[in-house]
């Protein structure tokens, strides 16, 4: 399955709620979201910078990752997010496909 990186920036309201009731939401929410689409959470971390959290997800396809991104957006816990498909560099995970062919075959 392909790997995806999802980055999210929390809203001030979400940060306030997390400070009132601290718990590992990265692990809980990330794992539930990935498993709901037939995948698994590789890892999730809080981070510094433009985004507050990053998740690495091993899910079946682009549509599955889009479903995760939409579910997170519906929860209104973050103000922005970015979703990227990852590639291992040799095309084994299929990150560089165009028209059904791998980039190396073009």
Secondary structure by P-SEA (a helix, b strand, c coil): cbbbbbbbbbcaaaaaaaaacccaaaaaaaaaaaaaacbbbcbbbbbcccccbbbbbbcccaaaaaaaaaaaaaacccccbbbbbbbccccccccccccccccccc
